[in-house]
Amino acid sequence: MNFRFALLGAGMAVALTACSPAQLVQLRAERTMDRAINEAVNSMDQSKDIKPTQLRVATYNTSLYDDKARGLIDRLQRGDVEAQKIAAVIQTMRPDVVLLNEFDYDTKGEAADLFQKNYLARGQFGQTAIDYPYRYFAEVNTGVPSGLDLDGNGTVGGEGRNAGNDAWGYGLHPGQYGMLVLSRYPIDTANVRTFQKLKWSSMPQALQPIDPKTNQPYYKPNVWSQLRLSSKSHWDVPITVGTKKFHLLAAHPTPPVFDGPEDRNGKRNHDEIRLWREYLNNTANNTWLCDDKQRCGGLNNDAAFVIVGDYNADPIDGDGVPNAINQLLNHPRSAANNTPRSLGAIETAAAYGYTRKGDVSMHTGDFGKNNGTLRLDYVIPSKQFRINGQGVFWPTKQDAAAKYASASDHHMVWMDLSLQGF
């Protein structure tokens, strides 16, 4: 998460909600059990000939970005301590499939190569190396010039931190804050669907920003008709595990701040999340929902899926449009018992004393004592899966893992999903 995102929780105040003693006991037990599982996994033969019965899926905003094009590549070549810490988290939790948000995209995948070969393939902070033979990455909208005056300042482009305001998604170079999927299991790349270029205006009843001073649309007609919905991209990545297949639905909507009274980013965040809601609804009238290869329609009603990503939306707190993320959490096709937690989030929130209405044990992002913590990162499976375990990798300060858990201002969210019966 970059400096612009660090202000996400500013100006919020309400009462801190802590876990009950029973919840704390349960969380400690789950953490102890998960460590035992990880120790067993580390010593197991990771051969894909073994029929898997469980799948660990995770999402992690890694903050592995740079303000310069090829900057991340240069850092990874020199040796980067923050990348070592990120790799250590992945090696500790050992997800089978993981989405990395804010991992700079480059066309040849040089950054991904370096991260896999020099960081994941080498044990970090005493952890065991891990291999992901399959991966997916693609272009994103961040940093790609639109040629339009998106911020309404009368000019196209800009200087310094403002240089990215007129990109399709805020970024200082194409690919900044990109996405990367790593998998132990085959990715059906031929049937991946991306929605990078889908127009916001094509969505029925889109939340078009309105200037309250004039009561007119904030974006001029020629801009609104071209503006892309996704600030990065939306990916449907089919993954095959044995004889089964599920769809990893990955995205990273814009934060609902850094705008004005028109709330253009808040409304865009809501509708970026809504895209997946409509994709799951798969109604007959969603012919507008066309991917970048002009294949239209939603996800088949019987298809299994897992939604992952940093959605920059807390269910209760934050500056987003109310109930934006509930479009997915409460969707009829989503599993209802989706409450990853951590002891570290409770400890950090208590130390800050920053008040919240929601349950802080479920928070995933740490934005400092002036901005507090929020729940922004999600793993949301479909009802075909039974959830065997879940959590947020946010260790307490006395935990040995704390020394490498702070590389990003987000923490990994993981979920263990049973493959039996789906």
C-alpha positions in Angstrom: 0.0 0.0 0.0 1.4 3.4 -0.9 1.4 6.7 0.9 -1.9 7.7 -0.8 -3.6 4.7 0.7 -2.2 5.2 4.1 -4.8 7.9 4.8 -7.6 5.5 4.3 -8.9 5.5 7.8 -8.4 9.2 8.6 -11.1 11.0 10.4 -13.1 8.0 11.7 -14.1 7.5 15.3 -16.3 5.0 17.2 -15.9 2.4 20.0 -13.3 -0.4 19.9 -14.8 -3.8 19.7 -12.5 -6.5 21.3 -12.9 -10.3 21.2 -14.5 -12.0 24.2 -12.3 -14.3 26.3 -13.8 -17.3 24.6 -12.9 -15.9 21.2 -9.4 -15.3 22.3 -9.0 -18.9 23.5 -10.3 -20.1 20.2 -7.9 -17.9 18.3 -5.0 -19.1 20.3 -6.0 -22.7 19.8 -6.4 -22.2 16.0 -3.0 -20.6 15.8 -1.3 -23.5 17.7 -3.1 -26.0 15.5 -2.1 -24.1 12.3 1.6 -24.1 13.4 1.4 -27.9 13.9 -0.1 -28.2 10.4 2.6 -26.1 8.9 5.3 -28.1 10.5 3.8 -31.2 9.1 3.5 -29.6 5.6 7.1 -28.5 5.7 8.2 -32.1 6.2 5.9 -33.6 3.7 6.6 -34.6 0.1 4.9 -31.9 -1.9 4.4 -34.3 -4.9 1.4 -33.5 -7.0 0.7 -37.2 -7.3 -0.8 -37.1 -3.9 -4.5 -36.6 -4.1 -5.2 -33.3 -2.3 -8.1 -33.2 0.2 -7.7 -29.6 1.2 -6.7 -26.4 -0.5 -5.2 -23.3 1.2 -6.0 -20.1 -0.7 -4.6 -16.7 0.4 -4.5 -13.1 -0.6 -1.7 -10.7 0.4 -1.1 -7.1 -0.5 2.7 -7.2 -0.5 3.5 -3.5 -1.1 6.2 -4.7 -3.6 5.9 -1.7 -5.9 8.2 1.1 -6.9 7.6 4.6 -8.2 10.0 4.0 -11.1 9.4 1.7 -14.0 11.6 -1.4 -13.5 12.3 -0.1 -10.0 11.1 -3.3 -8.4 13.2 -5.4 -10.8 16.3 -3.4 -9.8 15.5 -3.8 -6.1 15.0 -7.5 -6.3 18.2 -7.9 -8.3 20.2 -6.0 -5.6 18.6 -7.9 -2.7 15.6 -6.5 -0.9 14.9 -7.1 2.8 11.2 -6.3 2.5 10.9 -8.9 -0.3 12.6 -11.4 2.0 10.0 -10.7 4.7 7.1 -11.1 2.2 8.6 -14.4 1.1 9.0 -15.5 4.7 5.3 -14.9 5.3 4.4 -17.0 2.2 6.8 -19.7 3.3 5.3 -19.8 6.8 1.7 -20.0 5.7 2.4 -22.0 2.5 -0.8 -21.3 0.6 -1.5 -23.6 -2.4 -2.8 -20.6 -4.3 -2.1 -17.0 -3.5 -2.9 -13.6 -5.0 -0.3 -10.9 -4.5 -1.7 -7.4 -4.8 0.6 -4.4 -5.3 3.3 -6.4 -7.1 4.5 -4.3 -10.0 3.7 -5.8 -13.4 6.3 -6.0 -16.2 5.6 -7.5 -19.6 8.3 -10.2 -19.4 7.6 -11.2 -15.8 11.1 -10.3 -14.7 10.1 -9.2 -11.2 8.0 -12.4 -10.8 11.0 -14.5 -11.9 13.3 -12.8 -9.4 10.9 -13.0 -6.6 10.3 -16.7 -7.1 13.9 -17.7 -7.8 15.8 -15.5 -5.3 13.3 -15.2 -2.5 10.6 -17.9 -2.4 13.0 -20.6 -3.6 15.4 -19.7 -0.7 14.4 -20.1 2.9 13.9 -16.8 4.6 14.1 -16.1 8.3 14.4 -19.8 9.1 11.5 -20.9 6.9 11.5 -23.6 4.2 11.6 -22.6 0.5 8.5 -23.0 -1.5 7.9 -23.6 -5.2 5.0 -22.4 -7.3 5.2 -24.0 -10.8 2.2 -22.1 -12.1 1.5 -18.3 -12.2 -0.6 -15.7 -13.9 0.0 -12.0 -14.5 -1.3 -9.6 -17.0 -1.6 -5.9 -17.8 -3.4 -3.6 -15.4 -4.8 -0.1 -15.7 -2.6 1.6 -13.1 -0.2 4.0 -14.6 -1.6 3.6 -18.1 -2.2 7.1 -19.6 -5.9 7.6 -20.5 -5.3 10.7 -22.7 -8.2 12.3 -20.8 -8.6 14.8 -18.0 -9.9 12.4 -15.4 -9.2 14.6 -12.3 -11.0 17.6 -13.8 -8.1 20.1 -13.4 -8.2 21.3 -17.0 -5.0 19.5 -18.2 -4.0 16.0 -19.1 -1.1 14.5 -17.2 0.8 16.2 -14.4 4.0 16.3 -12.4 5.3 14.6 -9.3 2.7 12.6 -7.4 -0.1 14.1 -9.6 1.4 12.5 -12.7 -0.8 9.4 -12.2 -4.1 11.2 -11.7 -5.1 10.9 -15.4 -4.1 7.3 -15.8 -6.9 4.7 -16.1 -5.9 3.7 -12.6 -3.7 5.9 -10.4 0.0 5.0 -10.9 3.2 6.7 -11.8 4.1 4.1 -14.5 2.3 1.3 -16.3 2.0 -1.7 -14.2 2.5 -0.1 -10.8 0.5 -1.8 -8.0 -0.1 -4.8 -10.3 -1.3 -8.3 -9.4 0.4 -11.8 -9.5 -1.2 -15.2 -8.9 1.0 -18.0 -7.8 -0.3 -21.6 -7.7 0.9 -25.1 -7.0 -1.8 -26.4 -9.4 -2.3 -25.9 -13.1 -3.9 -22.6 -14.3 -6.1 -22.8 -17.4 -4.6 -19.8 -19.0 -6.6 -20.3 -22.2 -9.8 -19.7 -20.4 -8.7 -16.8 -18.1 -11.1 -13.9 -18.4 -9.9 -10.3 -17.8 -12.0 -7.2 -17.5 -9.3 -4.5 -17.7 -11.0 -2.5 -20.4 -14.7 -2.8 -19.4 -16.3 0.7 -19.4 -17.8 1.9 -16.2 -20.7 3.5 -18.1 -21.6 0.0 -19.5 -22.7 -1.1 -16.0 -26.5 -0.7 -15.6 -27.4 1.8 -12.9 -23.7 2.6 -12.4 -23.0 5.1 -9.5 -22.0 7.9 -11.8 -20.3 10.7 -9.7 -22.4 13.9 -9.4 -20.9 17.3 -8.7 -23.0 18.6 -5.7 -22.3 22.2 -6.6 -23.9 21.9 -10.1 -25.9 18.7 -9.6 -24.4 17.6 -12.9 -22.2 14.6 -13.7 -18.7 15.1 -12.5 -17.2 13.5 -15.7 -17.9 15.1 -19.0 -19.8 12.9 -21.5 -16.7 12.1 -23.6 -14.8 11.1 -20.5 -17.6 9.1 -18.9 -18.2 7.1 -22.1 -14.5 6.0 -22.1 -13.6 5.6 -18.4 -12.7 2.1 -17.5 -14.3 0.6 -14.4 -11.4 -1.4 -13.0 -8.6 0.6 -11.4 -6.3 -2.4 -11.9 -8.1 -5.3 -13.5 -10.6 -8.0 -12.7 -9.4 -11.6 -13.4 -11.3 -14.9 -13.5 -8.5 -17.4 -13.3 -9.6 -21.1 -13.6 -7.4 -23.5 -11.6 -7.5 -27.3 -11.8 -6.9 -29.3 -8.6 -6.9 -33.0 -9.5 -10.2 -33.6 -11.3 -11.8 -30.5 -9.9 -11.8 -26.9 -11.1 -12.5 -23.6 -9.4 -12.4 -20.0 -10.4 -10.1 -17.6 -8.6 -11.8 -14.1 -8.9 -9.0 -11.6 -8.3 -9.2 -7.8 -8.1 -7.9 -4.7 -6.2 -10.5 -1.9 -6.3 -9.4 1.7 -5.8 -9.5 3.1 -2.2 -12.6 5.2 -1.6 -10.7 8.4 -0.8 -8.4 11.0 -2.4 -11.4 12.6 -4.2 -13.9 15.4 -3.4 -17.5 15.8 -2.5 -18.5 14.0 -5.7 -17.0 10.8 -4.1 -15.8 9.5 -7.5 -13.4 7.0 -5.9 -15.9 5.8 -3.3 -18.5 5.2 -6.1 -15.9 3.5 -8.3 -14.8 1.3 -5.4 -18.4 0.2 -4.9 -19.0 -0.6 -8.6 -15.7 -2.4 -8.9 -16.9 -4.7 -6.1 -20.3 -4.8 -7.8 -18.8 -6.2 -10.9 -18.2 -9.5 -9.1 -21.7 -9.4 -7.7 -23.1 -9.2 -11.2 -20.6 -11.8 -12.4 -22.0 -14.2 -9.8 -25.6 -13.3 -10.5 -25.2 -14.4 -14.1 -28.6 -13.1 -15.2 -29.9 -13.1 -18.7 -29.5 -9.3 -19.0 -25.8 -9.1 -18.2 -24.9 -9.0 -21.9 -23.0 -5.8 -21.0 -20.5 -7.8 -18.9 -18.0 -8.5 -21.6 -14.3 -9.4 -21.0 -11.3 -8.2 -22.9 -11.8 -10.8 -25.6 -15.5 -9.8 -26.0 -16.8 -12.9 -24.3 -19.9 -11.8 -22.5 -21.9 -13.1 -19.5 -21.2 -14.1 -16.0 -19.9 -17.2 -14.1 -21.9 -20.4 -14.6 -24.3 -20.9 -11.7 -22.8 -24.3 -10.7 -19.1 -23.1 -10.9 -17.0 -23.1 -7.7 -15.1 -19.9 -7.0 -13.0 -18.1 -4.5 -12.9 -14.3 -4.4 -9.6 -12.8 -3.3 -8.0 -9.4 -3.1 -7.5 -6.1 -1.3 -11.0 -4.6 -1.8 -10.3 -1.4 0.1 -13.7 -1.7 1.8 -14.5 -2.5 5.5 -17.9 -4.0 6.2 -18.7 -1.4 8.9 -16.0 1.2 9.2 -14.1 3.3 6.7 -14.9 5.9 4.1 -16.4 3.6 1.5 -20.0 3.5 0.2 -21.9 1.7 3.0 -22.3 -2.1 2.5 -20.1 -2.1 -0.6 -18.2 -5.3 0.4 -21.4 -6.9 1.7 -22.3 -7.3 -2.0 -19.9 -10.2 -1.9 -19.9 -11.3 1.7 -23.7 -11.7 1.7 -24.1 -13.0 -1.8 -26.3 -16.1 -2.0 -23.5 -18.0 -3.7 -20.9 -17.2 -1.0 -20.1 -19.2 2.1 -21.5 -17.3 5.1 -19.1 -18.4 7.8 -16.3 -16.2 6.5 -14.6 -14.6 9.5 -10.7 -14.8 9.5 -9.2 -13.3 12.6 -5.9 -12.7 14.4 -4.6 -11.8 17.8 -2.2 -9.3 16.3 -5.0 -7.2 15.0 -6.6 -7.0 18.5 -3.2 -6.1 20.1 -2.5 -3.4 17.5 -5.9 -1.8 17.7 -5.8 -1.7 21.5 -2.3 -0.1 21.4 -3.6 2.6 19.0 -6.8 3.2 21.0 -8.4 4.1 17.6 -12.1 3.5 17.9 -14.1 1.3 15.6 -17.6 0.0 15.4 -16.6 -3.3 13.9 -14.8 -6.3 15.3 -11.1 -5.4 15.2 -10.0 -9.1 15.4 -11.0 -9.4 11.7 -8.9 -6.4 10.5 -6.2 -6.9 8.0 -4.7 -3.5 7.4 -2.5 -1.4 9.7 -2.4 2.3 8.9 -0.7 3.6 12.0 -1.8 5.3 15.2 -3.3 8.2 13.3 -5.5 6.1 11.0 -6.1 2.9 12.9 -6.8 -0.6 11.5 -9.4 -1.8 9.0 -10.7 -5.0 7.4 -9.8 -4.6 3.7 -8.5 -8.0 2.4 -10.8 -11.0 1.7 -10.9 -14.6 0.8 -14.6 -15.4 0.0 -15.3 -19.0 -1.2 -18.4 -20.3 -2.8 -20.8 -22.6 -1.0 -19.4 -25.7 -2.7 -16.4 -25.5 -0.2 -16.4 -26.4 3.4 -14.1 -24.1 5.4 -11.7 -26.1 7.5 -9.7 -23.2 8.9 -9.0 -19.6 8.3 -7.1 -16.6 9.7 -5.1 -13.5 9.3 -1.3 -13.8 9.5 -0.9 -11.0 12.0 1.3 -12.3 14.9 1.5 -10.5 18.3 4.7 -8.6 19.1 6.1 -11.4 21.3 5.7 -13.9 18.5 8.9 -14.7 16.7 7.2 -14.2 13.3 6.6 -10.6 14.1 10.1 -9.7 12.9 9.0 -10.4 9.3 5.3 -9.8 9.4 5.5 -6.0 9.1 6.9 -5.7 5.5 3.5 -4.5 4.3 0.8 -2.5 5.9 -1.6 -5.4 5.0 -1.5 -8.9 6.4 -2.1 -12.1 4.6 -5.6 -13.6 4.8 -5.8 -17.4 4.3 -8.5 -20.0 4.3 -8.3 -23.8 4.2 -11.0 -25.3 1.9 -12.1 -28.9 1.8 -12.0 -30.5 -1.6 -14.2 -33.3 -0.5 -17.8 -33.2 -1.9 -17.3 -30.3 -4.2 
